[in-house]
Amino acid sequence: MAEVATSARSSATPDQLLVVIDPVARRTDGESVRIAKDVLRAGAAHTKVCLPDDPEEFARVLERRGSRRPVVIGDDRSLLRTVALLHRGRELAGCALSLVPVGPELELCRSLGVPSGAVAAARAVLDGVEQRLDLMVDDSDGVVLGAVGIPPLAPRPAGPSRPPRPTRPSRPPVAPPGDAGAADGRTADGAAVRLPWLRTCQSFVRTLAHPRPARAASLPGSGPARLRVEVDGVTLVDLDQPVEGVSLTPGAPGTAEVEVRPVSVGAAASPLTARGRTVTVSGAHFRYRADAVESGPVGTRTWTVREGAWGLTLPAR
């Protein structure tokens, strides 16, 4: 890991920044990284740039930031990693994050209002204002900044029935080596001879002719699921009603918007919606996608909205 400290004077933003550059951002778009560093160095009173090589170094740099304001140059996963680390350290309340989005996954960054260009995002770091945002925290201490999507469970298809076991052919008698008069597989006195290698060859031929069918895999997103969805303790849908999917998105401050899409029979079924602070999904084991990360399978998961739990520097309105 390399660290570079530079100083610059600016009457607009007398600040101390810890700029942490994700290795994926460096590999993906080195030019945007360089531009962002130049703008930040020129605008902040003191800038320390860190180049961690792996998540462990990333965590150590963030932990040792002191009084510096952390600025992450990276994509959605970099932002999620930073928020998760600060959450586990119970440091989100007193720390305002800043972000310059660079990398392959930027959908979450854009949805939060972070400018997409390196120059505009770096200027927002220097001249923007902190906005407190809600955070969804699950019962395993995982964090969600944007949305949760629960795809339907795939029905386990019944594999093709196994073909009937072929009738074992009668083994042709084989003459022992050296018996020139037994070309038809019998000894001179007419007795049949069995050789061990013949059984192996016959078994191999049967395997090629009738291969064992592969076990059918369960693919997410190809069939209905039976899930119980509770919002603030009230059941929105129960296990007796199969659903095509469930989504949780940020709602009014301190709440999440919940939408359940029931399986339609004939006419399209209207989605079931609710708004609440705590959402519990349970039932058959399911996978879910929180922001850019897929998790599971789990049998139950509860998400709780924490109002204004973290701060992000965004352009002044």
C-alpha positions in Angstrom: 0.0 0.0 0.0 1.3 3.4 -0.9 0.5 6.6 1.0 1.1 10.2 -0.3 0.5 13.3 1.7 0.2 16.7 0.0 -0.7 20.1 1.2 -2.6 22.9 -0.5 -4.3 26.1 0.7 -7.9 26.9 -0.1 -10.0 29.6 1.6 -13.1 27.8 0.4 -12.5 24.4 2.1 -10.0 24.4 5.0 -10.4 20.6 5.5 -8.4 17.5 6.1 -9.2 14.6 3.8 -8.3 10.9 3.8 -8.6 9.8 0.2 -8.9 6.0 -0.1 -8.6 4.8 -3.7 -10.1 1.3 -4.3 -7.8 -1.0 -6.3 -10.7 -1.8 -8.7 -11.0 2.0 -9.5 -7.3 2.2 -10.2 -7.5 -0.7 -12.7 -10.7 0.4 -14.3 -10.2 4.1 -14.9 -6.8 5.4 -13.8 -7.3 8.7 -15.6 -10.5 9.6 -13.7 -8.7 8.7 -10.5 -5.8 11.0 -11.3 -8.2 13.9 -12.1 -10.1 13.4 -8.9 -6.9 13.4 -6.9 -5.7 16.6 -8.5 -9.0 18.4 -7.8 -9.0 17.3 -4.2 -5.4 18.2 -3.6 -6.0 21.6 -5.0 -9.1 22.3 -2.9 -8.4 20.9 0.5 -6.1 22.2 3.2 -4.5 18.8 3.7 -5.0 15.6 1.7 -3.6 12.2 2.5 -4.0 9.6 -0.3 -4.0 5.9 0.5 -3.8 3.1 -2.1 -4.9 -0.1 -0.3 -4.3 -3.3 -2.2 -7.0 -5.5 -0.6 -10.0 -5.3 1.7 -7.9 -5.9 4.8 -5.7 -2.9 4.1 -8.8 -0.8 3.2 -10.2 -1.5 6.6 -7.0 -0.7 8.4 -6.7 2.6 6.6 -10.2 3.6 7.4 -9.7 2.6 11.1 -6.6 4.8 11.4 -8.1 7.9 9.7 -8.0 10.0 12.9 -9.8 13.3 12.4 -9.6 13.2 8.7 -12.8 13.1 6.6 -12.9 9.9 4.5 -13.2 10.3 0.8 -13.6 7.0 -1.2 -12.7 6.8 -4.9 -14.5 3.7 -6.1 -17.8 2.2 -7.1 -20.9 0.8 -5.3 -19.0 -2.0 -3.7 -16.4 0.4 -2.3 -19.2 2.6 -0.8 -21.0 -0.5 0.7 -17.7 -1.8 2.2 -17.0 1.6 3.8 -20.4 2.0 5.3 -20.4 -1.6 6.6 -17.0 -1.1 8.3 -18.1 2.2 10.0 -21.4 0.6 11.0 -19.6 -2.4 12.7 -17.3 0.1 14.5 -20.4 2.1 15.5 -18.8 5.2 13.9 -21.4 6.2 11.4 -23.1 8.8 13.5 -20.1 11.0 13.8 -18.6 10.5 10.3 -19.7 12.1 7.0 -18.6 10.1 4.0 -17.7 11.5 0.6 -17.5 9.6 -2.7 -16.0 10.0 -6.1 -17.7 7.2 -8.2 -15.1 5.4 -10.4 -15.5 1.7 -11.4 -17.7 -0.8 -13.1 -20.8 -0.7 -10.8 -22.2 2.8 -10.3 -26.0 2.4 -10.2 -26.3 2.9 -6.4 -24.0 5.9 -6.4 -26.1 7.6 -9.0 -29.3 6.8 -7.2 -28.0 8.5 -4.1 -27.4 11.7 -6.0 -23.6 11.6 -6.3 -22.4 13.3 -9.5 -21.1 10.9 -12.1 -18.1 12.8 -13.5 -14.8 12.9 -11.6 -14.5 16.7 -11.6 -18.1 17.3 -10.5 -17.9 14.6 -7.8 -14.6 15.9 -6.5 -16.0 19.5 -6.4 -19.1 18.1 -4.5 -16.7 16.6 -1.9 -15.1 20.0 -1.4 -18.1 22.3 -1.7 -21.1 20.0 -0.9 -23.1 19.5 2.3 -23.6 16.5 4.4 -27.0 14.9 4.1 -28.2 12.3 6.6 -29.7 9.2 4.9 -31.6 6.2 6.2 -30.0 2.9 6.5 -31.5 -0.6 6.5 -29.8 -3.0 8.9 -30.7 -6.7 8.9 -30.6 -9.1 11.8 -27.1 -10.4 10.8 -25.8 -6.8 11.1 -25.6 -6.4 7.3 -26.4 -2.9 5.9 -28.5 -1.8 2.9 -28.2 1.6 1.3 -30.6 1.2 -1.5 -33.0 -1.6 -2.3 -33.6 -5.3 -1.4 -35.0 -7.7 -4.0 -36.1 -11.2 -3.3 -36.5 -13.3 -6.4 -38.8 -16.2 -6.6 -37.6 -19.7 -5.7 -37.1 -22.1 -8.5 -39.2 -25.2 -8.4 -37.0 -28.3 -8.3 -37.8 -29.9 -11.6 -38.2 -33.7 -11.5 -35.3 -35.1 -13.5 -36.0 -37.5 -16.4 -36.9 -41.0 -15.2 -34.0 -43.3 -15.1 -34.0 -45.7 -18.0 -34.6 -49.3 -17.0 -31.5 -51.2 -16.3 -30.5 -53.0 -19.4 -30.5 -56.8 -19.4 -27.0 -58.0 -18.9 -26.0 -59.8 -22.0 -24.6 -63.2 -21.6 -20.9 -63.1 -21.4 -19.2 -64.7 -24.4 -16.9 -67.4 -23.3 -13.3 -66.6 -23.7 -10.5 -69.0 -24.1 -7.5 -68.8 -21.9 -4.4 -67.3 -23.4 -2.4 -69.7 -25.5 -5.3 -72.0 -26.4 -5.2 -71.6 -30.2 -8.1 -74.0 -30.6 -10.5 -71.9 -28.5 -11.2 -68.9 -30.8 -14.9 -69.2 -30.0 -14.2 -68.5 -26.3 -14.3 -72.0 -25.1 -11.7 -74.5 -24.1 -11.0 -77.5 -26.1 -13.4 -79.5 -23.9 -16.3 -76.9 -24.4 -16.1 -75.2 -20.9 -16.7 -71.4 -20.8 -13.9 -69.2 -19.3 -14.5 -65.9 -17.5 -11.8 -63.2 -17.4 -11.9 -60.3 -14.9 -11.2 -57.6 -17.5 -14.2 -58.6 -19.6 -16.6 -57.6 -16.8 -14.9 -54.2 -16.6 -15.2 -53.6 -20.3 -18.9 -54.5 -20.4 -19.7 -52.2 -17.4 -17.9 -49.3 -19.2 -19.9 -49.9 -22.4 -23.2 -49.9 -20.5 -22.2 -46.6 -18.8 -21.6 -45.0 -22.2 -24.9 -46.3 -23.6 -27.0 -45.2 -20.6 -25.4 -42.3 -18.8 -26.8 -41.4 -15.3 -29.0 -38.2 -15.6 -27.5 -35.2 -13.9 -29.3 -33.9 -10.8 -31.4 -30.9 -11.8 -30.2 -27.6 -10.3 -32.4 -25.0 -8.8 -32.2 -21.8 -10.6 -33.3 -18.5 -8.9 -36.0 -16.5 -10.5 -37.8 -19.2 -12.4 -40.8 -20.0 -10.2 -43.1 -18.8 -7.5 -42.1 -18.7 -3.8 -44.1 -19.2 -0.6 -43.0 -16.5 1.8 -44.5 -14.8 4.8 -44.0 -11.0 4.7 -44.6 -9.0 7.8 -44.4 -5.2 8.0 -44.3 -3.8 11.6 -45.7 -7.0 12.8 -48.7 -7.1 10.4 -48.8 -9.9 7.9 -48.9 -8.6 4.3 -48.8 -12.0 2.7 -48.7 -15.5 4.1 -47.4 -18.9 3.1 -50.6 -19.9 1.4 -50.3 -17.3 -1.3 -47.4 -17.9 -3.7 -45.6 -14.8 -4.8 -43.4 -13.9 -7.8 -41.2 -11.5 -5.8 -40.7 -9.1 -2.9 -38.9 -5.7 -2.9 -37.9 -3.2 -0.2 -37.0 0.3 -1.3 -36.4 3.5 0.7 -39.6 5.4 1.5 -40.5 8.4 3.7 -37.8 9.1 6.3 -37.6 6.2 8.7 -39.6 3.8 6.6 -39.3 1.3 3.8 -41.7 0.8 0.9 -42.6 -2.9 0.6 -44.1 -4.4 -2.6 -45.2 -8.0 -2.9 -46.1 -9.4 -6.4 -48.5 -12.3 -6.0 -48.7 -15.0 -8.6 -51.4 -14.1 -11.0 -54.1 -16.6 -12.1 -55.9 -15.4 -15.2 -56.0 -11.6 -14.9 -52.9 -9.9 -13.6 -52.8 -9.7 -9.8 -52.3 -6.2 -8.3 -49.2 -5.8 -6.1 -49.6 -5.7 -2.4 -47.9 -2.7 -0.8 -47.1 -1.4 2.7 -44.8 1.0 4.4 -43.1 0.4 7.7 -40.0 0.5 9.8 -39.4 -3.2 10.3 -39.9 -5.9 7.6 -39.6 -9.6 8.2 -39.6 -12.2 5.4 -39.7 -15.9 6.3 -40.6 -19.3 4.8 -38.8 -21.6 2.5 -35.1 -20.8 2.1 -34.7 -17.9 -0.3 -31.9 -15.8 -1.8 -32.0 -12.0 -1.8 -30.1 -9.2 -3.4 -29.3 -6.2 -1.2 -27.8 -3.4 -3.3 -25.1 -5.1 -5.4 -24.6 -8.2 -3.2 -26.5 -11.5 -3.4 -27.0 -13.3 -0.1 -28.6 -16.4 1.2 -30.2 -18.8 1.2 -31.8 -18.0 4.5 -35.0 -19.1 6.2 -35.9 -15.7 7.7 -34.5 -12.2 7.6 -35.6 -9.0 9.2 -34.6 -5.5 8.0 -35.0 -2.4 10.2 -34.8 1.1 9.0 -32.6 3.5 11.0 -33.5 7.1 10.2 -30.6 9.4 9.3 -28.1 6.7 10.4 -25.3 7.8 8.0 -24.1 10.9 6.3 -23.0 11.5 2.6 -21.6 14.7 1.2 -23.8 15.7 -1.8 -23.9 18.8 -4.0 -25.6 21.8 -2.2 -29.1 22.4 -3.5 
